[in-house]
């Protein structure tokens, strides 16, 4: 399958938007038609999805992005509409970003080309919203800063076993004070080293007691740092 994005190009001294199919290269007629259908669905649905995500009473920033991700997931996870390849490549997020109202985009939001560059660094906003929405809200409600989720998501080894995130949330919720930004990053760093992504250490074979010990040790070490 494929998606359509808009790229700004200079034609005759004027900047115009041209529809571009991704992935680039030769596409079948069927893929083009499906991309055009998806583009029309996004044009109609994304503004409404953005509005709906802001309707939770007194939402935190984390809750707002969680709700956006949850609603995007209902569209993106429809195999008749979006292919898994377009999700894994990040192409779908470029298509969504174009139709996302500026009013809901984070401050200092990137242009389309800048957004595409951030995808290579695994820092694009919509994929982070999508990733957090795979959890129940009760499992992530303890996260107070969006940057904290960013730090966690950057370490897939931590998320491979859902118990690690749940235990981390329970441990932090029992503290008298939420960790500072510096302390939180240290917690994630230690856990990332304990459950490294590349070596694929299988935490599923570990007991819950072992995981709790690893998480509590990481938190205790990090809290020795000054704010």
For each residue, the residues with C-beta under 8 A, 3 or more apart:
1: 31 34 35 38 82 83 85 86
2: 21 22 23 27 31 32 34 35 86 91
3: 21 22 35 38 39 82 86 91 92 94 95
4: 19 20 21 22 35 36 38 39 95
5: 19 20 22 91 94 95 98 112
6: 17 18 19 20 98 112
7: 17 18 20 112 113
8: 15 16 17 18 111 112 113
9: 15 16 17 18
10: 13 14 15 16
11: 14 15 16
12:
13: 10
14: 10 11
15: 8 9 10 11
16: 8 9 10 11
17: 6 7 8 9
18: 6 7 8 9
19: 4 5 6 39
20: 4 5 6 7 24
21: 2 3 4 24 27 32 35
22: 2 3 4 5 86 89 91 94 95
23: 2 89 91
24: 20 21
25:
26:
27: 2 21 31 32 35
28: 31 32
29: 32 33
30: 33 34
31: 1 2 27 28 34 35
32: 2 21 27 28 29 35 36
33: 29 30 36 37
34: 1 2 30 31 37 38
35: 1 2 3 4 21 27 31 32 38 39
36: 4 32 33 39 40
37: 33 34 40 41 81
38: 1 3 4 34 35 41 42 81 82 95
39: 3 4 19 35 36 42 43 95
40: 36 37 43 44
41: 37 38 44 45 75 81
42: 38 39 45 46 75 95 96 98 99
43: 39 40 46 99
44: 40 41 48
45: 41 42 48 49 75
46: 42 43 49 50 96 99 100
47: 50 51 99 101
48: 44 45 51 52
49: 45 46 52 53 68 71 72 75
50: 46 47 53 54 68 100 101 103 104
51: 47 48 54 55 101
52: 48 49 55 67 71
53: 49 50 56 64 67 68 70 71 104
54: 50 51 59 64 67 104
55: 51 52
56: 53 59 63 64 67
57:
58:
59: 54 56 63 64 67
60: 63 64 144
61: 64 65 145 146
62: 65 66 132 140 143 144 145 146 149
63: 56 59 60 66 67 137 141
64: 53 54 56 59 60 61 67 68
65: 61 62 68 69 125 128 129 132 146 149
66: 62 63 69 70 129 132 133 137 140
67: 52 53 54 56 59 63 64 70 71
68: 49 50 53 64 65 71 72 104 129
69: 65 66 72 73 126 128 129 130 131 132 133
70: 53 66 67 73 74 133
71: 49 52 53 67 68 74 75
72: 49 68 69 75 76 96 126 129 130 133
73: 69 70 76 77 130 133 134
74: 70 71 77 78
75: 41 42 45 49 71 72 78 81 82
76: 72 73 81 82 87 92 130
77: 73 74 82
78: 74 75 81 82
79: 82 83 84
80:
81: 37 38 41 75 76 78
82: 1 3 38 75 76 77 78 79 86 87 92
83: 1 79 86 87
84: 79 87 88
85: 1 88 89
86: 1 2 3 22 82 83 89 91 92
87: 76 82 83 84 90 92 130
88: 84 85
89: 22 23 85 86
90: 87 93 94 119 124 127
91: 2 3 5 22 23 86 94 95
92: 3 76 82 86 87 95 96
93: 90 96 97 115 119 124 126 127 130
94: 3 5 22 90 91 97 98 112 115 116 119
95: 3 4 5 22 38 39 42 91 92 98 99
96: 42 46 72 92 93 99 100 126
97: 93 94 100 112 115 126
98: 5 6 42 94 95 112
99: 42 43 46 47 95 96
100: 46 50 96 97 104 105 126
101: 47 50 51 104 105
102: 105 109
103: 50
104: 50 53 54 68 100 101
105: 100 101 102 109 125
106: 109 125
107:
108:
109: 102 105 106 115 125
110: 113 114 115 117 118
111: 8 114 115
112: 5 6 7 8 94 97 98 115 116
113: 7 8 110 116 117
114: 110 111 117 118
115: 93 94 97 109 110 111 112 118 119 124 125
116: 94 112 113 119 120
117: 110 113 114 120 121
118: 110 114 115 121 123 124
119: 90 93 94 115 116 122 123 124 127
120: 116 117
121: 117 118
122: 119 127 153 154
123: 118 119 128 150
124: 90 93 115 118 119 127 128
125: 65 105 106 109 115 128 129
126: 69 72 93 96 97 100 129 130
127: 90 93 119 122 124 130 131
128: 65 69 123 124 125 131 132 146 149 150 153
129: 65 66 68 69 72 125 126 132 133
130: 69 72 73 76 87 93 126 127 133 134
131: 69 127 128 134 153 159
132: 62 65 66 69 128 129 135 140 149 153
133: 66 69 70 72 73 129 130
134: 73 130 131
135: 132 139 140 162 165
136: 139 140
137: 63 66 140 141
138: 141
139: 135 136 162 165 166 169
140: 62 66 132 135 136 137 143 149 165 169
141: 63 137 138 169
142: 169 170 172 173
143: 62 140 148 149 152 169
144: 60 62 148 178
145: 61 62 148 149 181 184
146: 61 62 65 128 149 150
147: 150 151 181
148: 143 144 145 151 152 181 184
149: 62 65 128 132 140 143 145 146 152 153
150: 123 128 146 147 153 154
151: 147 148 154 155 184 185 188
152: 143 148 149 155 158 159 165 188
153: 122 128 131 132 149 150 156 159
154: 122 150 151 188
155: 151 152 158 159 188 191 192 195 197
156: 153 159 160 197
157: 160 192 195 196 197 200 201
158: 152 155 164 165 168 188 191 192 195
159: 131 152 153 155 156 162 164 165
160: 156 157 164 195 203 204
161: 164 195 203 204 211
162: 135 139 159 165 166
163: 166 167 203 208 211
164: 158 159 160 161 167 168 191 195 203 211 215
165: 135 139 140 152 158 159 162 168 169
166: 139 162 163 169 170
167: 163 164 170 171 208 211 212 215
168: 158 164 165 171 172 187 191 215 219
169: 139 140 141 142 143 165 166 172 173
170: 142 166 167 173 174
171: 167 168 174 175 212 215 216 219
172: 142 168 169 175 178 179 219
173: 142 169 170
174: 170 171
175: 171 172 178 179 219 223
176:
177:
178: 144 172 175
179: 172 175 183 184 187 219 222 223
180: 183 184 225 227
181: 145 147 148 184 185
182: 185 186 225 226 227
183: 179 180 186 187 222 223 225 227
184: 145 148 151 179 180 181 187 188 222
185: 151 181 182 188 189
186: 182 183 189 190 221 222 225
187: 168 179 183 184 190 191 218 219 222
188: 151 152 154 155 158 184 185 191 192
189: 185 186 192 193
190: 186 187 193 194 217 218 221 222
191: 155 158 164 168 187 188 194 195 214 215 218
192: 155 157 158 188 189 195 196 197
193: 189 190 196
194: 190 191 201 214 218
195: 155 157 158 160 161 164 191 192 201 203 214
196: 157 192 193 199 200 201
197: 155 156 157 192 200
198:
199: 196
200: 157 196 197
201: 157 194 195 196
202: 205
203: 160 161 163 164 195 206 211
204: 160 161
205: 202
206: 203 210 211
207: 210 211
208: 163 167 211 212
209: 212 213
210: 206 207 213 214
211: 161 163 164 167 203 206 207 208 214 215
212: 167 171 208 209 215 216
213: 209 210 216 217
214: 191 194 195 210 211 217 218
215: 164 167 168 171 191 211 212 218 219
216: 171 212 213 219 220
217: 190 213 214 220 221
218: 187 190 191 194 214 215 221 222
219: 168 171 172 175 179 187 215 216 222 223
220: 216 217 223 224
221: 186 190 217 218 224
222: 179 183 184 186 187 190 218 219 225
223: 175 179 183 219 220
224: 220 221
225: 180 182 183 186 222
226: 182
227: 180 182 183
